[in-house]
Amino acid sequence: MEAKIGKFFESVADFINGTDQIPWCDRDIIAGCEQEVLEAQKGSNDVLKNECIMRLSWALVHSRQPEDVQRGIAMLESSLDSTGSPLKLREKLYLLAVGYYRSSDYTKSRKLVEECLRAEPEWRQAHYLKKAIEGQIRKDGLIGIGIAATAVGLVAGGLAAALARR
């Protein structure tokens, strides 16, 4: 019973604080990845280029800067068609899901993470992301309900005041 109560309070704290287990990435890491890509493009090794681009995409979608996240999403979307390996495709879909999550497009993010989980049902990172997405959807729904309730209360109060003046 104590474990259930502890888990409940932990989930409430996570809800209130908006914490998730998805890492953030700093600008200096992104700059390092960008430099790696530039250096890799000078060589002729396509495997190294693709690895560097994947690292840069990872860093961009994990950024705190919305423009970086959008850039990462664009890079990943443009590279989806040329992905041959099912494992690489799954990784790109996951990173796209993270990008859409960071962009607050929870519908697209949830769809992509569910696709990842169909391919790999035990993928722990995808489960964490799905939990974070569902938490944000619940949180946004409660905020929407609160706004609607406030609006209804203001209208009802205005009507009551108008009727009281008559």
N, CA and C of each residue as an Amber inpcrd file, in Angstrom:
protein
   498
   0.8180000  -1.1910000   0.0000000   0.0000000   0.0000000   0.0000000
   0.8660000   1.2620000   0.0000000   1.9390000   1.2670000   0.8100000
   2.8220000   2.4280000   0.8670000   3.4690000   2.6840000  -0.4850000
   3.7890000   1.6060000  -1.1990000   4.3970000   1.7580000  -2.5240000
   3.4310000   2.4410000  -3.4900000   2.1560000   2.0710000  -3.4130000
   1.1540000   2.6870000  -4.2820000   0.9880000   4.1640000  -3.9550000
   0.9670000   4.4920000  -2.6710000   0.8310000   5.8880000  -2.2550000
   2.0580000   6.6860000  -2.7030000   3.2470000   6.0950000  -2.5300000
   4.4790000   6.7540000  -2.9720000   4.4880000   6.9850000  -4.4700000
   4.0370000   5.9880000  -5.2170000   3.9780000   6.1160000  -6.6770000
   2.9810000   7.2000000  -7.0810000   1.8550000   7.2660000  -6.3630000
   0.8530000   8.2900000  -6.6460000   1.4530000   9.6810000  -6.4440000
   2.1070000   9.9160000  -5.3020000   2.6860000  11.2220000  -5.0310000
   3.8000000  11.5620000  -6.0110000   4.5570000  10.5580000  -6.4190000
   5.6130000  10.7620000  -7.4120000   5.0090000  11.1880000  -8.7570000
   3.9230000  10.5320000  -9.1460000   3.2880000  10.8850000 -10.4240000
   2.6610000  12.2700000 -10.3610000   2.1110000  12.6400000  -9.1990000
   1.5590000  13.9860000  -9.0410000   2.6850000  15.0160000  -9.1210000
   3.8070000  14.7400000  -8.4860000   4.9470000  15.6590000  -8.5250000
   5.4790000  15.7850000  -9.9550000   5.5800000  14.6700000 -10.6670000
   6.0220000  14.7080000 -12.0570000   5.0580000  15.5200000 -12.9050000
   3.7660000  15.3550000 -12.6480000   2.7380000  16.0860000 -13.3910000
   2.8790000  17.5860000 -13.1550000   3.0060000  17.9720000 -11.8990000
   3.0840000  19.3860000 -11.5440000   4.3820000  20.0000000 -12.0610000
   5.4860000  19.2920000 -11.8910000   6.7790000  19.8230000 -12.3080000
   7.0150000  19.6970000 -13.8020000   6.2460000  18.8560000 -14.4800000
   6.4240000  18.6640000 -15.9020000   7.7110000  17.9260000 -16.2370000
   8.2210000  17.1450000 -15.3030000   9.4780000  16.4560000 -15.5490000
   9.2670000  15.2820000 -16.4780000  10.2540000  15.0450000 -17.2790000
  10.2590000  13.8560000 -18.1040000  11.6770000  13.3220000 -18.1130000
  11.8560000  12.1650000 -18.6720000  13.1640000  11.5250000 -18.6590000
  13.8550000  11.6500000 -20.0120000  13.4500000  12.6100000 -20.7860000
  14.0490000  12.8390000 -22.0890000  15.1270000  13.9000000 -21.9080000
  16.3530000  13.6000000 -22.3060000  17.4450000  14.5490000 -22.0470000
  17.3550000  15.8090000 -22.8980000  18.0110000  16.8440000 -22.4130000
  18.1500000  18.0990000 -23.1370000  19.5710000  18.1740000 -23.6830000
  19.7770000  18.9930000 -24.6730000  21.0880000  19.1380000 -25.2820000
  21.4540000  20.6230000 -25.3410000  22.6970000  20.9380000 -25.0120000
  23.1650000  22.3180000 -24.9970000  23.6890000  22.7510000 -26.3590000
  23.7740000  24.0690000 -26.5540000  24.2470000  24.6330000 -27.8180000
  25.6770000  24.2150000 -28.1480000  26.5310000  24.0600000 -27.1290000
  27.9290000  23.6940000 -27.4100000  28.0320000  22.2760000 -27.9910000
  27.1530000  21.3890000 -27.5620000  27.1360000  20.0330000 -28.1140000
  26.6560000  20.0750000 -29.5660000  25.6420000  20.8770000 -29.8160000
  25.1310000  21.0260000 -31.1860000  26.2330000  21.5880000 -32.0860000
  26.9430000  22.5980000 -31.5970000  28.0270000  23.1960000 -32.3900000
  29.1070000  22.1520000 -32.6820000  29.4210000  21.3130000 -31.7080000
  30.4070000  20.2490000 -31.9260000  29.9350000  19.2510000 -32.9760000
  28.6550000  18.8990000 -32.9310000  28.0920000  17.9730000 -33.9250000
  28.0840000  18.5980000 -35.3150000  27.7880000  19.8980000 -35.3800000
  27.8110000  20.5840000 -36.6660000  29.2200000  20.5720000 -37.2590000
  30.2120000  20.7850000 -36.4050000  31.6060000  20.7480000 -36.8500000
  31.9810000  19.3470000 -37.3350000  31.5280000  18.3230000 -36.6330000
  31.7590000  16.9330000 -37.0460000  31.1970000  16.6700000 -38.4410000
  29.9770000  17.1550000 -38.6810000  29.3350000  16.9580000 -39.9870000
  30.1530000  17.6460000 -41.0780000  30.5990000  18.8880000 -40.8190000
  31.3970000  19.6080000 -41.8080000  32.6850000  18.8650000 -42.1340000
  33.3420000  18.3400000 -41.1140000  34.5850000  17.5960000 -41.3300000
  34.3260000  16.2770000 -42.0490000  33.2290000  15.6160000 -41.7110000
  32.8970000  14.3380000 -42.3460000  32.5450000  14.5270000 -43.8160000
  31.9640000  15.6790000 -44.1620000  31.5910000  15.9320000 -45.5550000
  32.8050000  16.1360000 -46.4460000  33.9470000  16.4660000 -45.8540000
  35.1800000  16.6330000 -46.6290000  35.7280000  15.2870000 -47.0850000
  35.4360000  14.2330000 -46.3080000  35.9140000  12.8950000 -46.6340000
  34.9690000  12.1830000 -47.5810000  35.3100000  10.9600000 -47.8860000
  34.4700000  10.1980000 -48.8230000  33.7410000   9.0470000 -48.1430000
  33.8250000   8.9670000 -46.8270000  33.2120000   7.8710000 -46.0790000
  31.7490000   8.2010000 -45.7760000  30.8290000   7.5950000 -46.5360000
  29.4030000   7.8640000 -46.3650000  28.8740000   7.3790000 -45.0230000
  29.4310000   6.2830000 -44.5170000  28.9820000   5.7550000 -43.2220000
  29.2710000   6.7700000 -42.1230000  30.4760000   7.3460000 -42.1420000
  30.8410000   8.3520000 -41.1400000  29.9620000   9.5880000 -41.2680000
  29.6960000  10.0200000 -42.4870000  28.8210000  11.1810000 -42.7160000
  27.4430000  10.9350000 -42.1110000  26.8820000   9.7600000 -42.3920000
  25.5430000   9.4350000 -41.8860000  25.5090000   9.3640000 -40.3650000
  26.5660000   8.8310000 -39.7560000  26.6370000   8.7690000 -38.2890000
  26.6930000  10.1730000 -37.6920000  27.4880000  11.0350000 -38.3040000
  27.6030000  12.4160000 -37.8130000  26.2770000  13.1550000 -37.9650000
  25.5930000  12.9340000 -39.0730000  24.2960000  13.5790000 -39.2970000
  23.2710000  13.0700000 -38.2840000  23.3180000  11.7800000 -37.9630000
  22.4030000  11.2390000 -36.9440000  22.6860000  11.8490000 -35.5760000
  23.9640000  12.0170000 -35.2300000  24.3030000  12.6480000 -33.9440000
  23.8100000  14.0940000 -33.9120000  23.9810000  14.7970000 -35.0250000
  23.5030000  16.1770000 -35.0900000  21.9760000  16.2150000 -34.9780000
  21.2940000  15.3170000 -35.6610000  19.8260000  15.2540000 -35.5730000
  19.3920000  14.9940000 -34.1440000  20.0700000  14.0620000 -33.4660000
  19.7660000  13.7590000 -32.0630000  19.9170000  15.0200000 -31.2230000
  21.0420000  15.7160000 -31.3930000  21.3010000  16.9160000 -30.6000000
  20.2500000  17.9950000 -30.8800000  19.8850000  18.1570000 -32.1290000
  18.9300000  19.2110000 -32.4800000  17.5480000  18.9610000 -31.8840000
  17.0390000  17.7500000 -31.9790000  15.6840000  17.5090000 -31.4470000
  15.6600000  17.4980000 -29.9210000  16.8240000  17.3890000 -29.2940000
  16.8980000  17.4370000 -27.8320000  17.2690000  18.8410000 -27.3180000
  17.2940000  19.8100000 -28.2140000  17.6690000  21.1750000 -27.8550000
  16.5380000  21.8890000 -27.1280000  16.9010000  22.8980000 -26.3820000
  15.9100000  23.7610000 -25.7260000  15.4410000  24.8760000 -26.6640000
  16.1170000  25.0380000 -27.7920000  15.7950000  26.0970000 -28.7480000
  14.8260000  25.5710000 -29.8060000  13.6400000  26.1670000 -29.9130000
  12.6430000  25.6840000 -30.8810000  13.1530000  25.6390000 -32.3160000
  13.9910000  26.6080000 -32.7010000  14.5000000  26.6070000 -34.0770000
  15.4360000  25.4240000 -34.3350000  16.1780000  25.0150000 -33.3110000
  17.0300000  23.8220000 -33.4470000  16.1680000  22.5780000 -33.6060000
  15.1280000  22.4880000 -32.8050000  14.2270000  21.3280000 -32.8640000
  13.6000000  21.2330000 -34.2520000  13.1420000  22.3670000 -34.7780000
  12.5350000  22.3690000 -36.1110000  13.5500000  21.9620000 -37.1770000
  14.7730000  22.4030000 -37.0300000  15.8360000  22.0210000 -37.9600000
  16.0980000  20.5170000 -37.9000000  16.1040000  19.9680000 -36.6890000
  16.2990000  18.5260000 -36.5280000  15.1610000  17.7330000 -37.1520000
  13.9360000  18.2030000 -36.9540000  12.7720000  17.5330000 -37.5520000
  12.9020000  17.5350000 -39.0740000  13.2660000  18.6800000 -39.6450000
  13.4020000  18.7900000 -41.1030000  14.4890000  17.8440000 -41.6210000
  15.6130000  17.7720000 -40.9110000  16.6990000  16.8740000 -41.3300000
  16.2390000  15.4230000 -41.3190000  15.5570000  15.0410000 -40.2540000
  15.1100000  13.6530000 -40.1270000  14.0550000  13.3130000 -41.1730000
  13.0960000  14.2120000 -41.3710000  12.0440000  13.9430000 -42.3560000
  12.6190000  13.8100000 -43.7630000  13.6120000  14.6450000 -44.0840000
  14.1900000  14.5900000 -45.4290000  15.0230000  13.3310000 -45.6470000
  15.4670000  12.7220000 -44.5680000  16.3150000  11.5320000 -44.7100000
  15.5410000  10.2160000 -44.5730000  14.2500000  10.2760000 -44.2590000
  13.4780000   9.0460000 -44.0450000  13.4420000   8.1410000 -45.2750000
  13.2340000   8.7300000 -46.4470000  13.0980000   7.9270000 -47.6680000
  14.3690000   7.1790000 -48.0260000  15.5220000   7.7230000 -47.6470000
  16.7880000   7.0800000 -48.0130000  17.2830000   6.0980000 -46.9550000
  16.4730000   5.8260000 -45.9560000  16.8650000   4.9200000 -44.8840000
  16.6010000   3.4870000 -45.3080000  17.6590000   2.6880000 -45.3780000
  17.5070000   1.3000000 -45.8100000  17.2850000   0.3310000 -44.6650000
  17.9440000   0.5490000 -43.5670000  17.8970000  -0.3750000 -42.4390000
  16.6640000  -0.1360000 -41.5740000  15.9350000  -1.2100000 -41.2170000
  14.7840000  -1.0460000 -40.3190000  15.1840000  -0.4560000 -38.9550000
  16.3800000  -0.7950000 -38.4770000  16.8540000  -0.2640000 -37.2010000
  17.0800000   1.2440000 -37.3010000  17.7000000   1.6920000 -38.3640000
  17.9330000   3.1330000 -38.5580000  16.6120000   3.8820000 -38.7410000
  15.6760000   3.2650000 -39.4530000  14.3590000   3.8800000 -39.6370000
  13.6630000   4.0560000 -38.2950000  13.7270000   3.0160000 -37.4690000
  13.1090000   3.0910000 -36.1400000  13.7550000   4.2050000 -35.3050000
  15.0850000   4.3210000 -35.3730000  15.7790000   5.3760000 -34.6290000
  15.3570000   6.7570000 -35.1090000  15.2320000   6.9170000 -36.4210000
  14.8210000   8.2100000 -36.9640000  13.3830000   8.5370000 -36.5700000
  12.5240000   7.5390000 -36.5900000  11.1270000   7.7670000 -36.1770000
  11.0640000   8.1770000 -34.7100000  11.8930000   7.5310000 -33.8840000
  11.9310000   7.8880000 -32.4630000  12.3980000   9.3340000 -32.2910000
  13.4690000   9.7060000 -32.9940000  13.9740000  11.0700000 -32.8860000
  12.9440000  12.0820000 -33.4070000  12.2270000  11.7120000 -34.4510000
  11.1400000  12.5740000 -34.9280000  10.0720000  12.7290000 -33.8500000
   9.7550000  11.6350000 -33.1720000   8.7670000  11.6860000 -32.0890000
   9.2360000  12.6230000 -30.9800000  10.5360000  12.5690000 -30.6540000
  11.0900000  13.4750000 -29.6440000  10.9660000  14.9190000 -30.1270000
  11.3040000  15.1510000 -31.3890000  11.2040000  16.5010000 -31.9450000
   9.7900000  17.0470000 -31.8900000   8.8350000  16.2270000 -32.2860000
   7.4370000  16.6750000 -32.2340000   6.9810000  16.8750000 -30.7870000
   7.4640000  16.0400000 -29.8780000   7.1460000  16.2200000 -28.4560000
   7.6780000  17.5670000 -27.9680000   8.9360000  17.8610000 -28.3110000
   9.5320000  19.1320000 -27.8990000   8.8210000  20.3230000 -28.5550000
   8.1970000  20.0870000 -29.7130000   7.4580000  21.1370000 -30.4160000
   5.9990000  21.2070000 -29.9780000   5.6240000  20.3910000 -29.0250000
   4.2590000  20.3270000 -28.4860000   3.2400000  19.8020000 -29.4880000
   3.6990000  19.0480000 -30.4890000   2.7870000  18.3850000 -31.4170000
   2.6330000  16.9490000 -30.9310000   1.8260000  16.7960000 -29.8830000
   1.7230000  15.5200000 -29.1900000   1.0210000  14.4460000 -30.0160000
   0.1450000  14.8380000 -30.9020000  -0.5550000  13.8650000 -31.7380000
   0.4290000  13.1610000 -32.6710000   1.2440000  13.9440000 -33.3750000
   2.2490000  13.3440000 -34.2670000   3.2700000  12.5430000 -33.4750000
   3.6800000  13.0920000 -32.3400000   4.6700000  12.4170000 -31.5220000
   4.1630000  11.0620000 -31.0420000   2.9210000  11.0330000 -30.5730000
   2.3520000   9.7720000 -30.0790000   2.2360000   8.7500000 -31.2070000
   1.8230000   9.1990000 -32.3790000   1.6980000   8.2950000 -33.5250000
   3.0520000   7.6690000 -33.8660000   4.0950000   8.4730000 -33.8840000
   5.4300000   7.9710000 -34.2240000   5.9790000   7.0320000 -33.1540000
   5.7750000   7.3820000 -31.8850000   6.3000000   6.5250000 -30.8180000
   5.5450000   5.1970000 -30.7810000   4.2630000   5.2170000 -31.0960000
   3.5100000   3.9530000 -31.1580000   4.0100000   3.0800000 -32.3090000
   4.4030000   3.7070000 -33.4130000   4.9850000   2.9650000 -34.5300000
   6.3110000   2.3240000 -34.1040000   7.0980000   3.0450000 -33.3340000
   8.3610000   2.5050000 -32.8130000   8.0910000   1.3060000 -31.9030000
   7.0810000   1.4270000 -31.0510000   6.7650000   0.3550000 -30.1100000
   6.1800000  -0.8740000 -30.8090000   5.5260000  -0.6860000 -31.9440000
   5.0720000  -1.8480000 -32.7150000   6.2750000  -2.6220000 -33.2410000
   7.3090000  -1.8990000 -33.6430000   8.5160000  -2.5430000 -34.1580000
   9.3500000  -3.1540000 -33.0360000   9.3860000  -2.4790000 -31.8840000
  10.1820000  -2.9440000 -30.7420000   9.3910000  -2.7050000 -29.4580000
   8.5230000  -3.6540000 -29.0840000   7.6140000  -3.4600000 -27.9340000
   8.3120000  -3.2410000 -26.5870000   9.5380000  -3.6690000 -26.4390000
  10.2310000  -3.5410000 -25.1510000  11.1800000  -2.3490000 -25.0960000
  11.0930000  -1.4420000 -26.0450000  12.0110000  -0.3040000 -26.1260000
  11.7000000   0.6790000 -25.0080000  12.5780000   0.7020000 -24.0200000
  12.3520000   1.4790000 -22.8010000  12.2580000   2.9840000 -23.0750000
  13.1310000   3.5090000 -23.9200000  13.0970000   4.9430000 -24.2250000
  11.7650000   5.3400000 -24.8500000  11.2700000   4.5010000 -25.7320000
   9.9860000   4.7970000 -26.3890000   8.8540000   4.7740000 -25.3690000
   8.9310000   3.8580000 -24.4040000   7.9120000   3.8210000 -23.3460000
   7.9600000   5.0990000 -22.5010000   9.1710000   5.5750000 -22.1650000
   9.3000000   6.8210000 -21.3990000   8.7090000   7.9900000 -22.1740000
   9.0190000   8.0380000 -23.4730000   8.4960000   9.1150000 -24.3000000
   6.9740000   9.0560000 -24.3760000   6.4400000   7.8600000 -24.5570000
   4.9830000   7.7180000 -24.6300000   4.3310000   8.1830000 -23.3240000
   4.9410000   7.8310000 -22.2060000   4.4190000   8.2540000 -20.8980000
   4.4630000   9.7850000 -20.7750000   5.5500000  10.3880000 -21.2390000
   5.6740000  11.8480000 -21.1820000   4.6370000  12.5160000 -22.0840000
   4.4200000  11.9520000 -23.2690000   3.4270000  12.5010000 -24.2010000
   2.0420000  12.4400000 -23.5750000   1.6910000  11.2860000 -23.0420000
   0.3670000  11.1340000 -22.4400000   0.1910000  12.0570000 -21.2380000
   1.2610000  12.2650000 -20.4740000   1.2040000  13.1980000 -19.3550000
   0.9500000  14.6260000 -19.8180000   1.6060000  15.0230000 -20.9010000
   1.3960000  16.3680000 -21.4360000  -0.0070000  16.5300000 -21.9970000
  -0.5190000  15.4930000 -22.6450000  -1.8760000  15.5530000 -23.1840000
  -2.8790000  15.7180000 -22.0400000  -2.6730000  14.9420000 -20.9540000
  -3.5570000  15.0770000 -19.7770000  -3.4490000  16.4770000 -19.1800000
  -2.2210000  16.9540000 -19.0360000  -1.9920000  18.2720000 -18.4480000
  -2.6500000  19.3580000 -19.2920000  -2.4680000  19.3020000 -20.6170000
  -3.0880000  20.2810000 -21.5030000  -4.6050000  20.2020000 -21.4300000
  -5.1350000  18.9840000 -21.3150000  -6.5830000  18.8120000 -21.1910000
  -7.1200000  19.4370000 -19.9230000  -6.3970000  19.2620000 -18.8200000
  -6.8350000  19.8620000 -17.5550000  -6.7550000  21.3770000 -17.6040000
  -5.7260000  21.8920000 -18.2460000  -5.6060000  23.3430000 -18.3780000
  -6.7650000  23.8680000 -19.2210000  -7.0930000  23.1660000 -20.2960000
  -8.2160000  23.5590000 -21.1530000  -9.5320000  23.5420000 -20.3990000
  -9.7200000  22.5140000 -19.5870000 -10.9450000  22.4260000 -18.7770000
 -10.9980000  23.5800000 -17.7820000  -9.8620000  23.9060000 -17.1940000
  -9.8040000  25.0220000 -16.2440000 -10.1300000  26.3470000 -16.9010000
  -9.6140000  26.5590000 -18.0930000  -9.9020000  27.7990000 -18.8280000
 -11.3910000  27.8660000 -19.1800000 -11.9240000  26.7440000 -19.6630000
 -13.3490000  26.7140000 -20.0150000 -14.2170000  26.9580000 -18.7880000
 -13.8740000  26.3340000 -17.6650000 -14.6540000  26.5230000 -16.4400000
 -14.5970000  27.9730000 -15.9730000 -13.4390000  28.6060000 -16.0900000
 -13.2990000  30.0070000 -15.7130000 -14.1550000  30.8910000 -16.6070000
 -14.1300000  30.6000000 -17.9120000 -14.9360000  31.3850000 -18.8530000
 -16.4240000  31.2430000 -18.5430000 -16.8670000  30.0230000 -18.2710000
 -18.2730000  29.7870000 -17.9340000 -18.6230000  30.5300000 -16.6460000
 -17.7170000  30.4860000 -15.6780000 -17.9520000  31.1920000 -14.4150000
 -18.0660000  32.6870000 -14.6110000 -17.2190000  33.2580000 -15.4610000
 -17.2870000  34.6930000 -15.7280000 -18.5830000  35.0760000 -16.4300000
 -18.9850000  34.2690000 -17.3990000 -20.2460000  34.5370000 -18.1040000
 -21.4230000  34.4280000 -17.1350000 -21.4260000  33.3810000 -16.3340000
 -22.5270000  33.1870000 -15.3770000 -22.5370000  34.3290000 -14.3610000
 -21.3620000  34.7540000 -13.8990000 -21.2910000  35.8730000 -12.9670000
 -21.7860000  37.1660000 -13.5910000 -21.4310000  37.3910000 -14.8530000
 -21.9020000  38.5710000 -15.5690000 -23.4010000  38.5690000 -15.7260000
 -23.9470000  37.3930000 -16.0690000 -25.4060000  37.2860000 -16.2030000
 -26.1090000  37.5080000 -14.8680000 -25.5490000  36.9440000 -13.8140000
 -26.1430000  37.1030000 -12.4870000 -26.1050000  38.5770000 -12.0610000
 -25.0040000  39.2590000 -12.3550000 -24.9000000  40.6760000 -12.0010000
 -25.8920000  41.5100000 -12.8070000 -26.0430000  41.1600000 -14.0850000
 -26.9850000  41.9020000 -14.9390000 -28.4200000  41.6820000 -14.4600000
 -28.7400000  40.4710000 -14.0810000 -30.0830000  40.1800000 -13.5880000
 -30.3240000  40.8440000 -12.2330000 -29.3040000  40.9500000 -11.4090000
 -29.4510000  41.5730000 -10.0950000 -29.6930000  43.0610000 -10.2020000
 -29.2000000  43.7060000 -11.2500000 -29.3900000  45.1580000 -11.4350000
 -30.8140000  45.4820000 -11.8440000 -31.5070000  44.5480000 -12.4410000
 -32.8850000  44.8120000 -12.9090000 -33.7810000  44.8770000 -11.7810000
